[in-house]
Amino acid sequence: MTEHHSGLIGDLVELENTVEQLQDRVTRLEDENERLRDHVADLDARTDLLQLVSDVDEMTAEQRSIAILQHMHRKCKRRDATRVALTRDQVEQCLHHPPLDRSTFYSDMRRCARLVDDESVCWYASDGVGSREETVVVLDLDGGELPQRYQATEDS
């Protein structure tokens, strides 16, 4: 082989090493990007919670139910899911534990279904014995679309 060919082979090996290094860097950056996206989603959720906390004491019953519907819609969008169900404890948590009687939360859950007025999209499910783990409000976007006024927006 000539010296020229040896130089070209050396350049080729160097380029292959550079490509491998760049591929490794791209993989690391993709992983970091995914972690940052998760972090942004967590921060968005916290921001939503802080906004809700500041507003919850002044909310009417209907506003609480709308906040629950928007929370469930936001949860569907974040998880890229079509269905979400919340127990009473989860509803209380999404409203940031306002000082309300437990029966009020169940009323808020039932009101969610009444507001949507489409049992294929939103319904209240109870086994009749009042067990917190078995009573839920369900939002199922496979059943249809949530009315616009109850959908989570960038501002809500």
MARPADREN-345514 format. One record per residue: residue number from 1; residue in three letters; x, y, z of N, C-alpha, C in turn. Coordinates in steps of 0.02 Angstrom, whole numbers, plus 32768, in hexadecimal, padded with zeros to 4 digits. Layout:
# residues N
+-----+---------+------+------+------+-------+-------+-------+------+------+------+
: num : residuo : n.px : n.py : n.pz : ca.px : ca.py : ca.pz : c.px : c.py : c.pz :
+-----+---------+------+------+------+-------+-------+-------+------+------+------+
: NUM :     ALA :    X :    Y :    Z :     X :     Y :     Z :    X :    Y :    Z :
...
+-----+---------+------+------+------+-------+-------+-------+------+------+------+
# end
This chain:
# residues 156
+-----+---------+------+------+------+-------+-------+-------+------+------+------+
: num : residuo : n.px : n.py : n.pz : ca.px : ca.py : ca.pz : c.px : c.py : c.pz :
+-----+---------+------+------+------+-------+-------+-------+------+------+------+
:   1 :     MET : 8029 : 7FC5 : 8000 :  8000 :  8000 :  8000 : 802C : 803E : 8000 :
:   2 :     THR : 8012 : 806F : 7FE2 :  8038 :  80AC :  7FDF : 802B : 80D6 : 801D :
:   3 :     GLU : 8055 : 8106 : 8025 :  804F :  8133 :  805D : 800D : 8159 : 805A :
:   4 :     HIS : 7FF8 : 8169 : 801E :  7FB9 :  818D :  8014 : 7F7D : 8163 : 802C :
:   5 :     HIS : 7F7F : 8121 : 801B :  7F49 :  80F5 :  8031 : 7F49 : 80ED : 807C :
:   6 :     SER : 7F83 : 80E8 : 8099 :  7F88 :  80E2 :  80E2 : 7F6B : 8120 : 8104 :
:   7 :     GLY : 7F78 : 815A : 80E7 :  7F5C :  8198 :  8103 : 7F11 : 8199 : 80FD :
:   8 :     LEU : 7EF6 : 8182 : 80C5 :  7EAD :  817F :  80BC : 7E8C : 814E : 80EC :
:   9 :     ILE : 7EAD : 8115 : 80F7 :  7E92 :  80E4 :  8127 : 7E93 : 8101 : 816D :
:  10 :     GLY : 7EC8 : 8124 : 817E :  7ECC :  8144 :  81BF : 7E94 : 8178 : 81C8 :
:  11 :     ASP : 7E89 : 81A0 : 8192 :  7E53 :  81D2 :  8194 : 7E0F : 81B0 : 819D :
:  12 :     LEU : 7E05 : 8178 : 817A :  7DC7 :  8152 :  817F : 7DBC : 8138 : 81C6 :
:  13 :     VAL : 7DEF : 811C : 81E4 :  7DEA :  8103 :  8229 : 7DD9 : 813C : 8258 :
:  14 :     GLU : 7DFA : 8175 : 824D :  7DED :  81AF :  8277 : 7DA5 : 81C7 : 826F :
:  15 :     LEU : 7D8B : 81C6 : 8233 :  7D45 :  81D9 :  8227 : 7D15 : 81A8 : 8247 :
:  16 :     GLU : 7D24 : 8168 : 8243 :  7CF9 :  8136 :  8264 : 7CF8 : 8141 : 82AF :
:  17 :     ASN : 7D31 : 8151 : 82CC :  7D33 :  815F :  8315 : 7D0A : 819D : 8325 :
:  18 :     THR : 7D10 : 81CF : 82FB :  7CE9 :  820C :  8306 : 7C9E : 81FE : 8301 :
:  19 :     VAL : 7C8A : 81D6 : 82D0 :  7C43 :  81C4 :  82C9 : 7C2A : 819F : 8307 :
:  20 :     GLU : 7C51 : 8170 : 8320 :  7C3E :  814B :  835D : 7C36 : 817A : 8398 :
:  21 :     GLN : 7C65 : 81A9 : 839F :  7C62 :  81D9 :  83D6 : 7C23 : 8204 : 83CF :
:  22 :     LEU : 7C14 : 8219 : 8392 :  7BD9 :  8242 :  8387 : 7B98 : 821B : 8395 :
:  23 :     GLN : 7B98 : 81DB : 8381 :  7B5D :  81B2 :  838E : 7B53 : 81A9 : 83D9 :
:  24 :     ASP : 7B8A : 819F : 83FE :  7B85 :  819A :  8447 : 7B6B : 81DB : 8465 :
:  25 :     ARG : 7B83 : 8213 : 844B :  7B6D :  8254 :  8465 : 7B23 : 825E : 8456 :
:  26 :     VAL : 7B0C : 824C : 841A :  7AC5 :  8252 :  8409 : 7A9A : 8228 : 8438 :
:  27 :     THR : 7AB0 : 81EC : 8447 :  7A8B :  81C0 :  8475 : 7A87 : 81E0 : 84BA :
:  28 :     ARG : 7ABF : 81FB : 84D3 :  7ABF :  821B :  8514 : 7A90 : 8258 : 8514 :
:  29 :     LEU : 7A92 : 827F : 84DE :  7A67 :  82BA :  84D9 : 7A1D : 82A7 : 84D5 :
:  30 :     GLU : 7A0D : 8271 : 84B2 :  79C8 :  8259 :  84AF : 79B0 : 8244 : 84F4 :
:  31 :     ASP : 79DB : 8221 : 8519 :  79C9 :  820D :  855E : 79BE : 824A : 858A :
:  32 :     GLU : 79EB : 827A : 8584 :  79E4 :  82B7 :  85AC : 79A5 : 82DD : 8598 :
:  33 :     ASN : 7996 : 82DF : 8558 :  795A :  8300 :  8540 : 791C : 82E0 : 855E :
:  34 :     GLU : 791A : 829F : 8560 :  78E1 :  827B :  857D : 78D9 : 828B : 85C7 :
:  35 :     ARG : 7912 : 828C : 85EB :  790F :  829E :  8633 : 78F6 : 82E5 : 863B :
:  36 :     LEU : 790D : 8313 : 8611 :  78F7 :  8358 :  8615 : 78AC : 835F : 8605 :
:  37 :     ARG : 7894 : 8339 : 85D4 :  784C :  833A :  85C4 : 7823 : 8323 : 8601 :
:  38 :     ASP : 783A : 82EE : 8622 :  7818 :  82D5 :  865E : 7818 : 830A : 8694 :
:  39 :     HIS : 7851 : 832C : 869C :  7857 :  8360 :  86CE : 7828 : 839A : 86BF :
:  40 :     VAL : 7823 : 83AE : 8681 :  77F6 :  83E4 :  866D : 77AE : 83CF : 867B :
:  41 :     ALA : 779C : 8391 : 866D :  7758 :  8379 :  867C : 774B : 837D : 86C7 :
:  42 :     ASP : 777C : 836A : 86F0 :  7774 :  836E :  8738 : 776C : 83B7 : 874E :
:  43 :     LEU : 7793 : 83E3 : 8731 :  778E :  842A :  8742 : 774A : 8447 : 872D :
:  44 :     ASP : 7732 : 8432 : 86F3 :  76F0 :  8447 :  86DD : 76BA : 8431 : 870E :
:  45 :     ALA : 76C0 : 83F3 : 8725 :  768F :  83D9 :  8755 : 7692 : 8401 : 8796 :
:  46 :     ARG : 76CE : 8411 : 87AC :  76D5 :  8439 :  87EA : 76B9 : 847F : 87E1 :
:  47 :     THR : 76C5 : 849D : 87A7 :  76A9 :  84DF :  8799 : 765D : 84DD : 879B :
:  48 :     ASP : 7641 : 84A9 : 877B :  75F8 :  84A1 :  877C : 75DF : 849C : 87C4 :
:  49 :     LEU : 7602 : 8475 : 87ED :  75EF :  846A :  8832 : 75F3 : 84AC : 8859 :
:  50 :     LEU : 7628 : 84D1 : 8850 :  7630 :  8510 :  8873 : 75F8 : 8541 : 8860 :
:  51 :     GLN : 75E6 : 8543 : 8821 :  75B0 :  856F :  880B : 756E : 8559 : 882A :
:  52 :     LEU : 7563 : 8518 : 882B :  7525 :  84FE :  8848 : 7522 : 850C : 8893 :
:  53 :     VAL : 755A : 8504 : 88B5 :  755D :  8510 :  88FD : 7549 : 8558 : 890D :
:  54 :     SER : 7561 : 8586 : 88E4 :  7552 :  85CC :  88F1 : 7508 : 85DC : 88E3 :
:  55 :     ASP : 74E8 : 85B5 : 88B9 :  74A3 :  85C2 :  88A6 : 746F : 8598 : 88CB :
:  56 :     VAL : 7483 : 8560 : 88E8 :  7453 :  852E :  8900 : 7426 : 8548 : 8938 :
:  57 :     ASP : 743F : 8573 : 8963 :  7416 :  858B :  899A : 73DB : 85B5 : 8983 :
:  58 :     GLU : 73E0 : 85D2 : 8948 :  73AC :  85FE :  892F : 7381 : 85DC : 88FA :
:  59 :     MET : 738A : 859C : 88EE :  7366 :  8579 :  88B9 : 7320 : 8566 : 88CE :
:  60 :     THR : 72F2 : 856A : 889E :  72AF :  8550 :  88A9 : 72B1 : 8504 : 889B :
:  61 :     ALA : 727B : 84E3 : 88AB :  7277 :  849B :  889F : 7281 : 848B : 8855 :
:  62 :     GLU : 7261 : 84B2 : 8829 :  7268 :  84A6 :  87E1 : 72B1 : 84B2 : 87CB :
:  63 :     GLN : 72D0 : 84E6 : 87E6 :  7315 :  84F3 :  87D3 : 7343 : 84BB : 87E9 :
:  64 :     ARG : 7336 : 849D : 8824 :  735E :  8463 :  883A : 7356 : 842A : 8809 :
:  65 :     SER : 7318 : 841C : 87F3 :  730C :  83E6 :  87C4 : 732F : 83F3 : 8781 :
:  66 :     ILE : 732D : 8431 : 876B :  734F :  8443 :  872D : 739A : 8439 : 8735 :
:  67 :     ALA : 73B5 : 844D : 876F :  73FD :  8443 :  877D : 740E : 83F8 : 877B :
:  68 :     ILE : 73E2 : 83CE : 8795 :  73ED :  8385 :  8793 : 73ED : 836D : 874B :
:  69 :     LEU : 73BD : 8383 : 8723 :  73BA :  836F :  86DD : 73F9 : 8385 : 86B7 :
:  70 :     GLN : 740E : 83C2 : 86C3 :  744A :  83DB :  86A2 : 7488 : 83B5 : 86B8 :
:  71 :     HIS : 748A : 83A3 : 86F8 :  74C2 :  837B :  8712 : 74C4 : 8338 : 86EF :
:  72 :     MET : 748B : 8318 : 86E8 :  7488 :  82D7 :  86C7 : 749A : 82DD : 867D :
:  73 :     HIS : 7482 : 8312 : 865C :  7492 :  831C :  8615 : 74DD : 8328 : 860D :
:  74 :     ARG : 74FA : 8351 : 8638 :  7542 :  835E :  8636 : 756A : 831E : 8641 :
:  75 :     LYS : 7551 : 82F5 : 866F :  7573 :  82B5 :  867D : 7571 : 8287 : 8640 :
:  76 :     CYS : 7539 : 8286 : 861C :  7534 :  825F :  85DE : 7567 : 8278 : 85AB :
:  77 :     LYS : 756B : 82BA : 85A4 :  7598 :  82D7 :  8572 : 75E1 : 82C8 : 8584 :
:  78 :     ARG : 75F2 : 82CE : 85C3 :  7638 :  82C3 :  85D8 : 764D : 827B : 85D0 :
:  79 :     ARG : 761F : 824E : 85DD :  762E :  8206 :  85D9 : 7620 : 81EA : 8594 :
:  80 :     ASP : 7607 : 8214 : 8567 :  75F3 :  81FD :  8525 : 75C3 : 81C2 : 852C :
:  81 :     ALA : 7593 : 81CA : 855B :  7562 :  8197 :  8569 : 751D : 81B1 : 8557 :
:  82 :     THR : 74EE : 8183 : 854F :  74AA :  8198 :  853F : 747B : 8191 : 857B :
:  83 :     ARG : 7493 : 8173 : 85B1 :  7468 :  8167 :  85EA : 748D : 8172 : 862B :
:  84 :     VAL : 746B : 8192 : 865A :  7487 :  819B :  869D : 744D : 8196 : 86CF :
:  85 :     ALA : 745B : 8179 : 8708 :  7429 :  8173 :  873E : 7449 : 818E : 877E :
:  86 :     LEU : 7421 : 81B3 : 87A5 :  7439 :  81CF :  87E4 : 740D : 81B7 : 881D :
:  87 :     THR : 742C : 81A2 : 8853 :  7408 :  8192 :  8890 : 73FB : 81D2 : 88B7 :
:  88 :     ARG : 73D6 : 81CD : 88EC :  73C9 :  8208 :  8916 : 740A : 8224 : 8931 :
:  89 :     ASP : 7437 : 81F9 : 8948 :  7477 :  8211 :  8961 : 749E : 8237 : 892C :
:  90 :     GLN : 749D : 821D : 88EE :  74C0 :  823F :  88B8 : 74A0 : 8281 : 88A6 :
:  91 :     VAL : 745D : 8284 : 88AA :  7439 :  82C3 :  889E : 744D : 82F6 : 88D3 :
:  92 :     GLU : 744D : 82E0 : 8911 :  7461 :  830C :  8948 : 74A9 : 8325 : 893D :
:  93 :     GLN : 74D4 : 82F9 : 8928 :  751A :  830B :  891A : 751E : 833C : 88E0 :
:  94 :     CYS : 74F8 : 8330 : 88AB :  74FC :  835D :  8871 : 74E2 : 83A3 : 8883 :
:  95 :     LEU : 74B6 : 83A8 : 88B5 :  749E :  83E9 :  88CD : 74C9 : 8403 : 8906 :
:  96 :     HIS : 74FD : 83E0 : 8915 :  752E :  83F1 :  894A : 750E : 83F4 : 898F :
:  97 :     HIS : 74E8 : 83C1 : 899F :  74CC :  83B5 :  89E1 : 74A9 : 83F2 : 8A00 :
:  98 :     PRO : 7476 : 840C : 89DE :  7452 :  8443 :  89FC : 742B : 842A : 8A3A :
:  99 :     PRO : 741C : 8457 : 8A68 :  73FA :  8442 :  8AA5 : 73AF : 8435 : 8A99 :
: 100 :     LEU : 73A1 : 83FE : 8A77 :  735C :  83ED :  8A67 : 734B : 83A8 : 8A83 :
: 101 :     ASP : 730B : 839D : 8A8F :  72F4 :  835C :  8AA6 : 72FE : 8328 : 8A6E :
: 102 :     ARG : 730C : 82EB : 8A81 :  7318 :  82B6 :  8A4F : 72DE : 82AE : 8A20 :
: 103 :     SER : 72A1 : 82B7 : 8A37 :  7267 :  82AF :  8A0B : 7266 : 82E5 : 89D5 :
: 104 :     THR : 7285 : 831D : 89E2 :  7288 :  8354 :  89B1 : 72B1 : 833D : 8974 :
: 105 :     PHE : 72E6 : 8318 : 8981 :  730F :  8300 :  8949 : 72E7 : 82CF : 891D :
: 106 :     TYR : 72C0 : 82A4 : 893D :  7295 :  8276 :  8916 : 7263 : 829E : 88EC :
: 107 :     SER : 7247 : 82D2 : 890A :  7218 :  82FD :  88E5 : 723B : 831F : 88AA :
: 108 :     ASP : 7279 : 8335 : 88B5 :  729F :  8354 :  887F : 72AC : 8322 : 8847 :
: 109 :     MET : 72B9 : 82E4 : 8859 :  72C5 :  82AF :  8827 : 7286 : 82A1 : 87FF :
: 110 :     ARG : 724D : 829C : 8821 :  720D :  8291 :  87FE : 71FE : 82CC : 87D0 :
: 111 :     ARG : 720D : 8309 : 87E8 :  7200 :  8345 :  87C0 : 722A : 8345 : 8780 :
: 112 :     CYS : 7266 : 832A : 8782 :  728F :  8325 :  8745 : 7268 : 8301 : 870E :
: 113 :     ALA : 724B : 82C8 : 8720 :  7225 :  82A1 :  86EF : 71E8 : 82C8 : 86D7 :
: 114 :     ARG : 71C6 : 82EB : 8705 :  718B :  8312 :  86F0 : 719F : 834C : 86C2 :
: 115 :     LEU : 71D6 : 836C : 86D0 :  71EC :  83A4 :  86A6 : 71FB : 838E : 865F :
: 116 :     VAL : 721D : 8355 : 8659 :  722F :  833C :  8616 : 71F0 : 8324 : 85F2 :
: 117 :     ASP : 71C2 : 8306 : 8618 :  7182 :  82F0 :  85FE : 7188 : 82BE : 85C3 :
: 118 :     ASP : 71BA : 8293 : 85C7 :  71C2 :  825E :  8595 : 71E5 : 8224 : 85B9 :
: 119 :     GLU : 71BD : 81F1 : 85CB :  71D8 :  81BA :  85F2 : 720C : 8190 : 85CD :
: 120 :     SER : 7212 : 8199 : 858C :  7247 :  8174 :  8569 : 728A : 8199 : 8570 :
: 121 :     VAL : 7289 : 81D8 : 8587 :  72C6 :  81FF :  858F : 72D9 : 8205 : 85D9 :
: 122 :     CYS : 72A9 : 8213 : 8604 :  72B8 :  821C :  864B : 727F : 81FE : 8675 :
: 123 :     TRP : 7293 : 81D7 : 86A8 :  7261 :  81BB :  86D4 : 727D : 81B1 : 871A :
: 124 :     TYR : 724F : 81AB : 8748 :  725D :  81A0 :  878F : 724D : 8157 : 879C :
: 125 :     ALA : 727C : 8133 : 87B7 :  7272 :  80EC :  87C4 : 727B : 80DD : 880E :
: 126 :     SER : 7248 : 80BE : 882B :  724A :  80AD :  8871 : 722D : 8067 : 8879 :
: 127 :     ASP : 7249 : 8041 : 88A8 :  722D :  7FFF :  88B4 : 71F4 : 8002 : 88E7 :
: 128 :     GLY : 71E7 : 803F : 8900 :  71AE :  8047 :  892E : 71BF : 803F : 8977 :
: 129 :     VAL : 71FC : 802B : 8988 :  720E :  8024 :  89CF : 723C : 805C : 89E7 :
: 130 :     GLY : 724E : 808A : 89BB :  7274 :  80C4 :  89CF : 72BE : 80B8 : 89D7 :
: 131 :     SER : 72D8 : 8082 : 89BE :  731F :  8075 :  89C3 : 7346 : 80A7 : 8998 :
: 132 :     ARG : 7376 : 80CA : 89B5 :  739C :  80FD :  8990 : 73C0 : 80DE : 8955 :
: 133 :     GLU : 73D8 : 80A2 : 895B :  73FE :  8083 :  8925 : 73D2 : 806B : 88EC :
: 134 :     GLU : 7391 : 8065 : 88F8 :  7365 :  804A :  88C4 : 7338 : 807F : 88A5 :
: 135 :     THR : 7337 : 80BB : 88C1 :  730F :  80F1 :  88A6 : 733D : 811F : 887F :
: 136 :     VAL : 732D : 812A : 883F :  7358 :  8152 :  8814 : 732F : 817E : 87E6 :
: 137 :     VAL : 734E : 81B2 : 87CD :  7334 :  81D8 :  8795 : 7363 : 81C8 : 875B :
: 138 :     VAL : 7345 : 81B8 : 8722 :  736C :  81A0 :  86E8 : 7363 : 81D0 : 86AD :
: 139 :     LEU : 739A : 81E0 : 868D :  7399 :  8205 :  864E : 73B5 : 81D6 : 861A :
: 140 :     ASP : 738D : 81C9 : 85E6 :  73A0 :  819B :  85B1 : 7398 : 81BE : 856E :
: 141 :     LEU : 73CF : 81D4 : 8551 :  73CD :  81FA :  8512 : 73C2 : 81CC : 84D6 :
: 142 :     ASP : 73C5 : 818A : 84E0 :  73B1 :  815D :  84AA : 7366 : 8160 : 849F :
: 143 :     GLY : 7342 : 8172 : 84D3 :  72F9 :  8175 :  84CF : 72E0 : 81B4 : 84AC :
: 144 :     GLY : 730B : 81E4 : 84A2 :  72F7 :  8223 :  8482 : 7325 : 825B : 8499 :
: 145 :     GLU : 7312 : 8297 : 848A :  733C :  82D1 :  849A : 7321 : 82F5 : 84D7 :
: 146 :     LEU : 734E : 830A : 8502 :  733B :  8333 :  853B : 7326 : 8378 : 8522 :
: 147 :     PRO : 72ED : 8392 : 8538 :  72D9 :  83D5 :  8521 : 7312 : 8408 : 852A :
: 148 :     GLN : 7318 : 8434 : 84FB :  734F :  8464 :  84F8 : 7357 : 848B : 853A :
: 149 :     ARG : 7320 : 849F : 8558 :  7325 :  84C9 :  8594 : 7342 : 84A4 : 85D0 :
: 150 :     TYR : 7346 : 8461 : 85CC :  7362 :  843A :  8603 : 73A8 : 841F : 85F3 :
: 151 :     GLN : 73C0 : 842C : 85B7 :  7402 :  8413 :  85A3 : 7439 : 843C : 85C4 :
: 152 :     ALA : 7470 : 841A : 85D3 :  74AA :  843D :  85ED : 74CB : 8463 : 85B4 :
: 153 :     THR : 74DC : 84A1 : 85C1 :  74FF :  84CA :  8590 : 7542 : 84DC : 85AE :
: 154 :     GLU : 756A : 8501 : 8589 :  75AA :  8517 :  85A3 : 75A1 : 8545 : 85DF :
: 155 :     ASP : 7568 : 8568 : 85E2 :  755B :  8598 :  8618 : 7538 : 8579 : 8654 :
: 156 :     SER : 7517 : 853F : 8649 :  74EF :  8523 :  8680 : 7515 : 84EF : 86A7 :
+-----+---------+------+------+------+-------+-------+-------+------+------+------+
# end
